[in-house]
Amino acid sequence: MLVALSAGAVTACTTTKDGTASPSSTGSTSAGSSSGDPEVPKVSVPLDASKYAADPCGLVPADVLTPLRLPVPGENRSTGNDAQTKAGPSCSWKIQGEGIGVLLTLGTANRDRGAGGLAGLYAGYKQRTFIRFLEPAPAVDGYPAIYYGLADMRSVGTCGLGVGIADDLAVDVYAQGYKNEDDSCGTAARIAAAMIKTLKGA
């Protein structure tokens, strides 16, 4: 998970421009509503991301990054103690001079601590430690997803998207510095869809 994550907007992002995101079966009710604690969505077909633990940048091909103006290659970061790597190995892409960037984190360290997958993010939200906003997002290529962060910042161009690729493993995509929700969440969803396509071996 991204410890310093802030995600945001009042309305959930819809489908991406390339149609890779579809409505989530978990519905659109914000977590922690009066209906009680939400049920954590399950992953019916887990994906194996172990071969990308040393190279998370390899999860997203250049033909996806280039139209988004994100640099190729990205910057791989191994697991560490700072906010960006504590959850697991990550890849960052930054557009120089514009304050725009995307961070993808493979949450293997969270899994190893017993706090992996979307379940770990829901638990973090329930405890109100590092997550104070959480909302179901459209599924990404059939995989359950959520928007989450310290606050809902989607409307001002910052979007945190967590995608469950196994019940105990989530990949987080954090897009910041964009103009609005469509740009930030749209970019995050496209990066996440590319990641899943890579893991499926397509």
C-alpha positions as CSV (number, residue, x, y, z in Angstrom):
1,M,0.0,0.0,0.0
2,L,1.1,3.6,-0.4
3,V,1.4,4.9,3.1
4,A,1.4,8.5,1.9
5,L,-1.4,8.0,-0.5
6,S,-4.1,10.5,-1.1
7,A,-6.9,9.6,-3.5
8,G,-9.8,11.5,-4.6
9,A,-13.3,12.6,-6.3
10,V,-16.9,12.4,-5.4
11,T,-17.9,10.3,-8.4
12,A,-16.2,7.0,-9.2
13,C,-14.3,6.8,-12.4
14,T,-16.2,5.0,-15.2
15,T,-14.6,2.9,-17.9
16,T,-11.3,3.8,-19.4
17,K,-10.9,5.1,-22.9
18,D,-9.8,1.8,-24.2
19,G,-12.7,0.0,-22.4
20,T,-10.5,-2.1,-20.1
21,A,-12.4,-1.2,-16.9
22,S,-15.8,-2.6,-16.3
23,P,-18.4,-2.1,-13.5
24,S,-17.4,-3.7,-10.2
25,S,-19.6,-6.3,-8.8
26,T,-19.1,-4.8,-5.3
27,G,-21.3,-1.8,-6.2
28,S,-20.6,1.9,-5.7
29,T,-21.4,2.4,-2.0
30,S,-18.5,4.0,-0.1
31,A,-16.9,1.7,2.6
32,G,-18.0,2.4,6.1
33,S,-21.5,3.4,5.2
34,S,-24.5,2.9,7.4
35,S,-25.1,-0.5,5.9
36,G,-22.2,-1.9,7.9
37,D,-18.7,-3.0,6.9
38,P,-18.4,-3.9,3.2
39,E,-17.5,-7.4,2.1
40,V,-14.0,-7.6,0.7
41,P,-14.2,-8.8,-2.9
42,K,-12.6,-12.1,-3.7
43,V,-10.2,-12.9,-6.6
44,S,-11.5,-15.9,-8.5
45,V,-8.5,-16.4,-10.8
46,P,-5.3,-15.3,-8.9
47,L,-2.3,-14.0,-10.9
48,D,1.3,-14.8,-10.2
49,A,3.5,-11.7,-10.1
50,S,6.6,-13.3,-8.5
51,K,8.7,-12.9,-11.6
52,Y,8.2,-9.1,-11.5
53,A,9.2,-8.6,-7.9
54,A,12.7,-7.6,-9.0
55,D,11.4,-5.6,-12.0
56,P,7.9,-4.0,-11.4
57,C,8.5,-1.6,-14.2
58,G,8.3,-4.6,-16.5
59,L,4.6,-4.9,-15.7
60,V,3.8,-2.0,-18.0
61,P,5.0,-2.0,-21.6
62,A,6.3,1.0,-23.5
63,D,3.3,1.1,-25.9
64,V,1.1,1.9,-22.9
65,L,3.4,4.4,-21.3
66,T,4.3,6.5,-24.4
67,P,0.7,7.7,-25.2
68,L,0.5,8.8,-21.5
69,R,3.8,10.7,-21.9
70,L,5.3,8.7,-19.2
71,P,9.1,8.0,-19.5
72,V,10.4,4.7,-20.6
73,P,11.9,3.0,-18.7
74,G,10.5,3.8,-15.3
75,E,12.5,3.8,-12.1
76,N,12.5,0.5,-10.2
77,R,12.6,0.7,-6.4
78,S,13.2,-2.3,-4.1
79,T,11.4,-2.8,-0.8
80,G,12.5,-0.4,1.9
81,N,11.4,1.6,4.9
82,D,10.2,4.8,3.1
83,A,6.5,5.5,2.3
84,Q,6.9,4.5,-1.3
85,T,8.6,1.2,-0.9
86,K,7.4,-0.2,2.5
87,A,4.5,-2.1,0.8
88,G,6.7,-3.8,-1.7
89,P,8.8,-3.2,-4.8
90,S,7.6,-0.3,-6.9
91,C,8.1,1.5,-10.2
92,S,7.7,5.2,-10.7
93,W,7.2,7.3,-13.8
94,K,7.6,11.1,-13.6
95,I,7.0,13.7,-16.3
96,Q,9.8,16.1,-15.6
97,G,8.9,19.7,-14.9
98,E,5.1,19.1,-14.8
99,G,4.6,17.6,-11.4
100,I,2.9,14.6,-13.0
101,G,3.7,11.1,-12.0
102,V,2.5,7.5,-11.5
103,L,3.7,5.0,-8.9
104,L,2.9,1.3,-9.2
105,T,3.5,-0.8,-6.1
106,L,3.5,-4.6,-6.0
107,G,2.3,-5.3,-2.4
108,T,4.4,-8.3,-1.7
109,A,5.8,-6.9,1.6
110,N,2.2,-6.3,2.8
111,R,1.4,-9.9,1.9
112,D,4.5,-11.1,3.8
113,R,3.3,-9.1,6.9
114,G,-0.1,-10.8,6.7
115,A,-1.8,-7.5,5.5
116,G,-1.9,-8.2,1.8
117,G,-4.5,-7.9,-0.8
118,L,-7.6,-5.8,-0.8
119,A,-8.4,-7.3,2.6
120,G,-5.4,-5.5,4.1
121,L,-6.5,-2.2,2.6
122,Y,-10.1,-2.6,3.9
123,A,-8.6,-3.4,7.3
124,G,-6.4,-0.3,7.2
125,Y,-9.5,1.8,6.4
126,K,-11.5,0.2,9.3
127,Q,-8.6,1.1,11.6
128,R,-8.4,4.6,10.2
129,T,-4.6,4.5,10.3
130,F,-3.2,5.3,6.9
131,I,-6.5,5.0,5.0
132,R,-9.4,7.3,5.6
133,F,-11.2,7.1,2.3
134,L,-12.1,3.9,0.5
135,E,-14.7,3.3,-2.3
136,P,-15.3,0.4,-4.6
137,A,-13.9,1.1,-8.1
138,P,-14.8,-0.4,-11.5
139,A,-13.2,-3.9,-11.9
140,V,-10.0,-3.8,-14.0
141,D,-10.2,-6.6,-16.6
142,G,-12.3,-8.7,-14.3
143,Y,-10.2,-8.0,-11.1
144,P,-11.7,-6.2,-8.1
145,A,-10.5,-2.7,-7.4
146,I,-10.9,0.1,-5.0
147,Y,-10.1,3.8,-4.8
148,Y,-8.4,4.7,-1.5
149,G,-6.2,7.1,0.3
150,L,-5.8,9.5,3.2
151,A,-8.5,11.7,1.6
152,D,-10.6,11.7,-1.6
153,M,-8.5,13.8,-3.9
154,R,-9.7,12.5,-7.3
155,S,-11.5,15.7,-8.3
156,V,-8.1,17.6,-8.1
157,G,-6.2,15.1,-10.1
158,T,-4.8,12.6,-7.6
159,C,-6.1,9.0,-7.7
160,G,-5.1,5.9,-5.7
161,L,-6.3,2.6,-7.2
162,G,-5.8,-0.7,-5.5
163,V,-6.4,-3.9,-7.6
164,G,-6.6,-7.3,-6.1
165,I,-4.7,-9.9,-8.2
166,A,-4.9,-12.5,-5.4
167,D,-6.8,-12.6,-2.1
168,D,-3.5,-11.8,-0.4
169,L,-1.9,-9.6,-3.0
170,A,-2.8,-6.2,-4.4
171,V,-1.1,-3.9,-6.8
172,D,-1.5,-0.2,-6.1
173,V,-1.4,2.5,-8.8
174,Y,-1.1,6.1,-7.6
175,A,-1.5,8.9,-10.2
176,Q,-0.9,12.5,-9.1
177,G,-0.5,15.9,-10.6
178,Y,-3.3,15.5,-13.2
179,K,-6.1,18.0,-14.0
180,N,-9.1,16.1,-12.8
181,E,-10.6,12.8,-11.9
182,D,-10.9,11.5,-15.5
183,D,-7.3,12.1,-16.2
184,S,-5.9,10.7,-12.9
185,C,-8.2,7.7,-12.4
186,G,-8.2,7.1,-16.2
187,T,-4.4,6.9,-16.2
188,A,-4.3,4.7,-13.1
189,A,-6.9,2.3,-14.7
190,R,-4.9,2.1,-18.0
191,I,-1.7,1.3,-16.1
192,A,-3.5,-1.3,-14.0
193,A,-5.1,-2.9,-17.1
194,A,-1.7,-3.1,-18.8
195,M,-0.3,-4.7,-15.6
196,I,-3.0,-7.4,-15.6
197,K,-2.6,-8.1,-19.3
198,T,1.1,-8.6,-18.7
199,L,0.5,-11.0,-15.8
200,K,-2.0,-12.9,-17.9
201,G,0.8,-13.4,-20.5
202,A,-1.3,-11.7,-23.3
